Every structure is written in C-alpha cells, then in structure tokens.
C-alpha cells in the first residue's frame, strides 16, 4: 500500500479545515473526470490524487460562502 503524497498533514496547512480539503478535492476530482486539464505536471492518473497534488501545489484556491465552498 502506498502513502498519499503530499501528506494529509501538509495538505491540512493549505486549507482552514479537513472538511474543506475533502470538499475541495472532491469538486476538483469531478472536474478532472469531466476532462478538465490538470493544473500541474504529475505522473498520477487518478483524479483524487491529482486534485490533492494540485491543492498541495497551491494551484487551487477556494472561497468560503454562506452556502458552502466555491
């Protein structure tokens, strides 16, 4: 079993909560599944892994709104 790179602890420093990290990665992974181009160069093929790597590389930003994360 391989470890997640970047680590969850490192990724948690990029967002305000682990909940935000999960929602952000899930939304970005859906975009990737729908053929959105990757924002970083990566060897990974799995959309969730690519999304987490993009969060770690500060390639994704988010805005907290009254209705959720945008």
C-alpha positions as CSV (number, residue, x, y, z in Angstrom):
1,X,0.0,0.0,0.0
2,X,1.4,3.4,-1.0
3,X,1.3,6.5,1.1
4,X,-0.6,9.6,-0.1
5,X,1.8,12.3,-1.4
6,X,1.6,15.0,-0.3
7,X,0.7,14.0,3.2
8,X,-2.7,14.8,4.8
9,X,-0.9,16.8,7.5
10,X,0.8,19.0,4.9
11,X,-2.4,19.5,2.9
12,X,-4.3,20.5,6.0
13,X,-2.0,23.5,6.3
14,X,-3.3,24.7,2.9
15,X,-6.9,24.9,3.9
16,X,-8.9,26.0,7.0
17,X,-10.2,22.5,7.9
18,X,-10.0,18.9,6.8
19,X,-13.7,19.2,5.7
20,X,-12.7,22.0,3.3
21,X,-9.9,19.8,2.0
22,X,-12.3,16.9,1.3
23,X,-14.9,19.1,-0.5
24,X,-12.2,20.9,-2.5
25,X,-10.5,17.7,-3.6
26,X,-13.9,16.1,-4.5
27,X,-15.0,19.0,-6.6
28,X,-11.7,19.2,-8.4
29,X,-11.7,15.5,-9.0
30,X,-15.1,15.7,-10.6
31,X,-13.8,18.4,-12.9
32,X,-10.9,16.2,-13.8
33,X,-13.2,13.2,-14.6
34,X,-15.2,15.6,-16.8
35,X,-11.9,16.1,-18.8
36,X,-10.8,19.4,-17.3
37,X,-7.0,19.8,-17.9
38,X,-4.6,19.3,-14.9
39,X,-3.1,22.4,-13.4
40,X,0.3,20.7,-12.6
41,X,2.6,18.2,-14.2
42,X,2.1,14.9,-12.5
43,X,2.6,11.1,-13.0
44,X,-0.6,10.4,-11.2
45,X,-3.6,9.2,-13.2
46,X,-6.3,9.0,-10.5
47,X,-8.4,12.2,-10.3
48,X,-8.5,12.4,-6.5
49,X,-4.7,12.1,-6.3
50,X,-4.2,14.7,-8.9
51,X,-6.6,17.0,-7.1
52,X,-4.8,16.6,-3.8
53,X,-1.5,17.3,-5.5
54,X,-2.9,20.4,-7.0
55,X,-4.0,21.6,-3.6
56,X,-0.5,20.9,-2.2
57,X,1.0,22.9,-5.1
58,X,-1.3,25.9,-4.3
59,X,-2.8,25.6,-7.8
60,X,-6.4,25.6,-6.5
61,X,-8.0,28.4,-4.5
62,X,-11.3,28.4,-2.7
63,X,-13.7,30.9,-1.3
64,X,-15.9,30.2,1.7
65,X,-19.5,31.4,1.1
66,X,-22.7,31.2,3.1
67,X,-23.8,28.2,1.0
68,X,-20.5,26.3,1.1
69,X,-17.2,26.3,-0.7
70,X,-16.9,28.0,-4.1
